[in-house]
Amino acid sequence: MSNPKPIEVLLWSIAFPGFGQFLNRKFLKGLVLLMLEFLINTYSNLNTVIILSFQGEILTAIEEANYQWLLFYPCVYLFGMWDAYRDAGGGKEPYSFLPFVFSAYFGTIGVIYSNALMVFGVILGPIWLSILFLIIGIGVGFMLRSFLLKCISQ
């Protein structure tokens, strides 16, 4: 088996935390991330919350979510992506970790405010608000990275 490409590993990590590590032959890390995925997923009721969110049952999804566990998910998920990507040879550029880190931060903030914050008068719940904030975090991470690279090059 040839060495996987960084984008291939990143996409597998998006599909399921730990899969990218398995492709990189980092089996212990992959197993730890896989176990954390199952643990957090189970105790936070994440699958139920995802299904309810996709079906438009946002208030029920909010009631079903165990926020004490769900708060861990964005950080574990984004760390698994970054770690696999970096181990596959990606992320060699300065500050390339920033979009991943800020996505984790903003995704967690999305979880925190998901039961109360309304966007255009609509409560989005723990899945959709977290995804929205995660996308904002990616943008903030890329902007900060660009700013820092400009400062260094001067």
C-alpha angles and dihedrals in degrees: 000000000000123000110278120243118248094245092050091052092045092053092049089049090053088052093051132349110250097026092096090052090052090053088050089051091243092134099166092051090045092051092048092050091046091051091047089050092054093043096049093039092052099044095041092048086232098160091051091047091050093050093047091047093051089049091053095249093130098155091051089048089053091051092048096048118100099212094190088068100029092062090069095056103078093051096046091044096049094041090054090052094048095044094051092045092050094045089053090057101267126122097048092138118094115272093003089140093066098086090052094047095047090046088056092048095046093042089055091049087051090056092048094054098033095103095053114020116097124202112205088343094307126111107223100190131215098311105042097037091048091051091048091050091044090056090049088050091054089053093048090048092052092046092049090047091051091048093050092047090052091049092051095047093055 
